[in-house]
Amino acid sequence: MSLHVSPASAADAPRSVAIEDAAYGPNPSGAAMFPGPFPPGDQVRVNALRTQLADDPACRWAKVVDSGLEAAGEDGMVAFSMWYFWSTPRDTLPPRPAWGPGTNPDACELFFGAMREEWLRRWAGKPHVYLKQLHTDPAHQRRGAGSMLLKWGVAEADRLGLPTYLEATEEGRPLYEKHGFRPVGKLVTDLSEWNGPAEAETVLMVRPPSES
Ligand SMILES: CC(C)(COP(=O)(O)OP(=O)(O)OC[C@H]1O[C@@H](n2cnc3c(N)ncnc32)[C@H](O)[C@@H]1OP(=O)(O)O)[C@@H](O)C(=O)NCCC(=O)NCCS
């Protein structure tokens, strides 16, 4: 079963949301912010992703497809990534998506609001690439799909001569380090009010563009 990277489109949003739910399921912070239940198909989340793609031409999606699954008539997408290639800088982030059914808006605002403030402080007005999402279906993790998507995005960042910024989960951090990202800061959020961790950590990471 071979894997390959290809562009993803609005039609891939439902599968991305399904992968996202499965991939973040075991995350203790996720349980506080996204306790569920989610309606089948989670149209609010699907529409939010589609709006982000449609509203900014710098937003691009890439996916990893397993050709064996495709040949068997299944949806072959096993991993998804969302990137913003901001050669022309922005002063603000795109509006945040609505928190839909199954989410905990207060916890989400606390956690993601801190990330938005940090982005504003560090990147407003500066050209850069922002890796907004990366997740692999747990049934297909550790096969190299996450690495393939990172390589795809940083190759594009190098072509544009831009640094790349991301907010890493603990699970993602070692992979990002392998691909040249270095920690530049940390956010610690108290989610204990919602039975989450008292110190939920997000590592802020940057990869400079390659010289060659
Ligand atoms: C983080 C995440 C995206 C990684 O995706 P992935 O597809 O498993 O990534 P890879 O397979 O490229 O690499 C993962 C590990 O598998 C190893 N690996 C890669 N190919 C492999 C193979 N063929 N056989 C065995 N191991 C392999 C990698 O070396 C890496 O090792 P490490 O964990 O020791 O660093 C995935 O775990 C995920 O979706 N997690 C939940 C969501 C999340 O936290 N996303 C990050 C947001 S910042």
The ligand as a Gaussian input file, in Angstrom:
#p B3LYP/6-31G(d) Opt

LIG

0 1
 C        1.676000      13.972000      15.008000
 C        1.088000      13.147000      13.852000
 C        0.504000      14.102000      12.821000
 C        2.203000      12.310000      13.216000
 O        1.672000      11.660000      12.071000
 P        2.302000      10.324000      11.454000
 O        1.665000      10.129000      10.138000
 O        2.220000       9.224000      12.437000
 O        3.829000      10.781000      11.279000
 P        5.043000       9.900000      10.726000
 O        4.608000       8.507000      10.456000
 O        5.674000      10.667000       9.621000
 O        6.042000       9.965000      11.937000
 C        5.633000       9.536000      13.227000
 C        6.675000       8.610000      13.788000
 O        6.659000       7.410000      13.022000
 C        7.985000       7.136000      12.568000
 N        7.840000       6.496000      11.274000
 C        7.686000       7.084000      10.084000
 N        7.610000       6.154000       9.106000
 C        7.671000       4.967000       9.718000
 C        7.594000       3.634000       9.261000
 N        7.470000       3.344000       7.967000
 N        7.633000       2.664000      10.182000
 C        7.780000       2.945000      11.498000
 N        7.840000       4.186000      11.995000
 C        7.794000       5.188000      11.114000
 C        8.636000       8.475000      12.495000
 O       10.050000       8.383000      12.548000
 C        8.081000       9.144000      13.709000
 O        8.798000       8.677000      14.845000
 P        8.758000       9.389000      16.245000
 O        7.351000       9.307000      16.737000
 O        9.713000       8.631000      17.060000
 O        9.168000      10.807000      15.978000
 C       -0.002000      12.163000      14.364000
 O        0.527000      11.428000      15.450000
 C       -1.289000      12.835000      14.788000
 O       -2.175000      13.069000      13.981000
 N       -1.443000      13.109000      16.119000
 C       -2.645000      13.697000      16.674000
 C       -2.864000      15.106000      16.190000
 C       -1.674000      15.999000      16.488000
 O       -1.182000      16.067000      17.620000
 N       -1.221000      16.684000      15.444000
 C       -0.118000      17.635000      15.537000
 C       -0.705000      18.964000      15.741000
 S        0.533000      20.171000      16.099000

